[in-house]
Amino acid sequence: MQILSNLPPEATTSMQRDVMAHRPSEVDGLVYEVVRMAHRYQVPVPAYEKVAQKLQGEIMCKKILTQKEMWR
C-alpha cells in the first residue's frame, strides 16, 4: 500500500495502457480464458463472468469514445 500511495495520480497499469492503445492485453488470458475454460469444463465462475462482462462493456466504451475523438 505504501508503494501505491506514492504513485502519481496519472500512473496507469500496463493493462490500462494496452486497452487505451487498442493493443492486446492480459485481460484475455487472465479473465476471458478462465471463463472459456470454465464453460468447457462446466465449472461455475459467476464472479469471473461478471468481471468479463463489465470489462467487455468498458473496453467497448473506450473504443467508441476514442473513435468519436478521431471524428472531431
N, C-alpha and C positions, 0 to 999 in steps of 0.2 A: 504494500500500500504506500510505503514511503516513496518508492521509485515512481509509482503512478502519480502521486500528488505533486511530484517535482516536474512532471512533463508539461510543456507549454499547452495551452488550451487548443491550439490548432494541430496538435500532433494526431496522426492517424495510424491505423494498423496497415500492414501490407495488404490485408484482405480488403479494407476500405479503399485503398488506392487502386487496387486491381479492378474492383467493381466500378469505381468512378471513371476509370480509363477504358472501360468495356473490355478488359482482359480477362482471361480465365482466372478464377480464384480457387482457393481451397474450399469454398462453400460446397462444391460438388462432392469432393471426397469426404469432407467432414460431416456433411448433413444429408445431401441428396442420396449419396451412395448407401448410407445407413438405412434410409427409408426404402430404397430399391431392394436391398438385401433382406430387410425385414418382411417386405411383401413377398419376395421369392420364397422365404422360409416360413411364412405365415406366423411371424412374431409381431405382436402388437407393440408399436412405438408411438403412442399418441403425442408425447411431448416433442419428439423429433418431427413428426408430421406437422404439428402446429408451427414449429420454428421454420420448417421448409416452406410452408405456405406463406408465412409472414415475410421471410426473406425474398421469396419469389415476387411478392407484391411490391416490396421496397425496391428491388432491383429494376422492375418494370417502370416504376415511378421515376427513378433516377434516369432511365433511358429516355423516357418521354420528356422530362424536363430538359435534359441535355439537347434533345432534338429541337425543342422549342427555342432554346437559346441560340441554336445554329440558324434558325429561320429569321432571327431578328436582324 
